[in-house]
Amino acid sequence: MKKIKIHLAVAVLSVGLLTSCATINSGASLAEKAPIGLKMGEAKSTLFLGLWTSKGEENNIRKAAENGGIKKVTQVEYVNTSYFGGFIITHLTRVYGE
């Protein structure tokens, strides 16, 4: 009986640590009625343990626009994905425009 409880605890802990969560926030307030645009650019960084990030603040709108060759931004999306119970978090900024 004790082995079953240990295996159950390990299984529950494993599922909790291996699940992920993603959220997408649209920047509709930036350009509420504007078209999405023909070009798309992305900038991404990863946060480890809430202490260290892979690229600092390089996941902002300006960097995403530069990566996509966009001069006029019409739409912005933020995608945050959490892995291993929040120990690793990726921040993605996606911009659309011309």
VENCORUR-V226334 format. One record per residue. OMEGA is omega as a letter, one per 30 degrees, with the letter a starting at -180 (NA if undefined). D_CENTER is the distance of its C-alpha to the mean C-alpha in Angstrom with 2 decimals. Layout:
omega: <OMEGA OMEGA>
d_center: <D_CENTER D_CENTER>
This chain:
omega: <a l l l l l l l l l l l l l l a a l l a l l l l a l a a l a a a a l a l a a l l a l a l a l a l a a a l a a l a a l a a a a l l l a l a a l a a l a l l l l l a a l l l l l l a l l l l a l l l a NA>
d_center: <42.00 40.37 38.71 37.23 35.68 34.22 32.79 31.36 29.76 28.25 26.94 25.35 23.78 22.47 20.92 19.27 17.80 16.74 14.90 11.19 9.46 6.79 7.14 7.63 9.69 12.17 14.11 17.33 19.21 19.01 21.03 22.05 24.59 23.72 23.11 19.74 21.33 22.12 19.73 15.97 14.17 10.78 9.85 7.44 8.10 8.26 9.98 12.92 14.98 13.98 16.46 15.49 12.74 13.05 13.39 14.02 13.23 12.91 9.60 11.78 13.41 16.47 15.06 13.19 16.58 18.52 16.72 17.60 21.03 20.56 23.15 22.68 19.29 19.70 16.33 12.82 9.60 6.44 3.59 2.52 4.34 7.63 10.47 14.13 14.45 11.89 13.46 10.48 6.97 4.39 3.34 4.18 7.34 9.64 13.26 16.38 19.93 23.15>
